[in-house]
Amino acid sequence: MSSDQVMKVLVYSDDASTREKVRLAIGRRPAPDLPLAEIIECATQAKVIQLLDSGEIDVAVLDGEAQPAGGMGVSRQAKDEVFDCPPICLLIARRDDRWLANWSRADAVVAQPIDPMVMADTVADLMRTRSAGRLTAH
């Protein structure tokens, strides 16, 4: 992927400060070998599903504590219903929630409070996974 391309990263949380923390942690380019990350924020389950269904999202970061629809349930729904669902990173409030993240079929998990380096590295890995999947699909 050339450096002038952009990958779209969806960030879902009903909490604007959580979305901001994720956006700032990811930055414009989470790793030098990746294209720019265009952050698309949303606060409702309906919008998440609409955006994922569009096929334009490359990676999704979902807040497991979002209300009224938590990211774990949204992740599971997306993995069941969205064709070619992009990789999903789930934000969890407690490390003990990892088993729920496994149930949700999330591709990666980041525990809160958000460590910016961990968040950027995790999203970068998912962006690489998505890029590799698209290259081999053609």
N, C-alpha and C positions, 0 to 999 in steps of 0.2 A: 504494500500500500504506500503510495507516495505521501510525502509530508504535507502536501497542499490539500489533501482530503480531510474530511471531517467525519467523526463517528458520533452518533447521537446517544447520549446517556440520559435515561429517564430516572428522575429522582422523585419518589412518592412518599409523602408524609403529610399528615394533617397539621403538623407543627412546622411553621415557617422557619423557626430557628434550627430545627433538625435538618431541613432542606438546605439552609444556608451553610451549616457545618459540613455537610456532605459535598456541596458545591465547592466550597473553599478548599477542602481536603483533596478533591480530584484536581482542581485547577484547570488550566487551559489544555495542558498536555500531561497526563499522569506519568509518562515515561518518554525519553528522547526518541525511541524507535517507533513511536505511535503517532498517528495523526492527531490533530486537535480534537478535543472533546467538546461537543456542543451540549450543554446541560439543559434539559427540558424538565421543568418542575411541574408537579401536579399534586392536588390535595384530595382527589376523590377516586374511588374504585372505578367508577364508570369511565373516567378519563384515562386511567391506566389501561384498561382493557381496550378502549378505542385506539389509543396510541400504539399498543402492542399489536393489535389487529391490522394496523396500517402497514406493518412490515418495515417501517422506517427507523425503528429503535434498534440499536446495536447491543446495548447493555441496559439492564434495569437495576436500580437500587431501591429496595422496598423496606419501609419502616415496619418492623414487626409489631410495634406498639401503636400504629396509626389507628384512629377511631373514625367512624364506626367499623370500618373494614380493615383489619390488621393485615400487614404485609405477608404473613404466613399463609393465610387463606387466599389472598390475591395471587400469591406465587403458585400455589397448588392449582387454582383455577386457570391461570395462564398456561401452566405446563400441560393441563388437560385439554384446553380449548383453543389455544393460539397455534396456528401452523407455523413451523420454524421459529418457535419461541426463542427469543434471545436469552443469553445467559443472565441469571438473576443473582444478585447479591442481597442477602437479607440482613438488616440491622436488628440485632437482638439486645434486649435490655440486661439479660442475665446469661452468663456463660452456660448455665444449666438448661437453657432453652435450645441448645444445639440439637437435641433429639426432635424438637418440633420443627426446626429448620430442615432436618432430614425428611420429615414427613411432608413438608411443603415442597420438596424437590428443588430447593434453591441450589444453585451451583457453587455458591460461596457464602460465608457468614462473617460478619464483622460485629464484634461486641461493642456496646456503648459503655463508657464514653468513647467517642470516636477518636482513634489515634490517626492523625492525618497521613502518616507514612503507611500504616497498614491499609487504610482506605484507598489511597492512591495505588499501592502495589496490587491490591485485590482487584480493583477496577481495571488496571492495566492488564493483568492476567486474563480477565474476562474479555477485554477488547481483543487481545491476541487470539483467544479461543474463537471469538466470533469471526475475526479476519481469516483465520485458518480454515474455518468451516465454510466460509463463502468462497474461498479460493479453490477448495477441493470439490465444491458442489457444481462447478461449471465444467 
